[in-house]
Amino acid sequence: MADSADPSDTSKAGRAGERLAGAVKKAAGSVVGNDALRAEGELQSEKADATKEAQRAEAQAEQKREEAEAEARAEELRVERERLAAEDTRQEREERAEADRQTEAQRAEAETARKQESVSQATRAREQETRRDEVEAVRERGEAETRVRDEEARAEQARGAARTLEKVEEEQR
């Protein structure tokens, strides 16, 4: 499966496909005794897991960036309040600064609450997606293992039939 340019573009289906392909290669490698194919399957499954983990880390980094930006904005507002306060009398400065602090605190609290809720929703969605991916991967692995067992049984039947034919041919000679 081709790597996309941006890891965030990797879809759930793509990761599930990578995991399934890895499981199939691993199973096939184990069945035929091909360690390289089995290792390739393990690597492919690990790659899908690493992609998912990278996306989680990217989301956490984005949250940290947003928090830093909010802090920078709060600092800019604080500096502006101090400049304005220097222009007014002491009493006016104190009244204005207090009103600004309360307004900014309320705005910052509201913005923080909104961002936290947004991050919580995104986290819950990612966790649900992860659980669905895991269930799907387990189901797909079970199906793949069933197909492998079926193929092994058919191969054993074919070998038995071949042995029977060889015995018949030997008896006819």
Secondary structure, 3 states (H helix, E strand, C coil): CCCCCCHHHCCHHHHHHHHHHHHHHHHHHHHHCCHHHHHHHHHHHHHHHHHHHHHHHHHHHHHHHHHHHHHHHHHHHHHHHHHHHHHCCHHHHHHHHHHHHHHHHHHHHHHHHHHHHHHHHHHHHHHHHHHHHHHHHHHHHHHHHHHHHHHHHHHHHHHHHHHHHHHHHHHHC
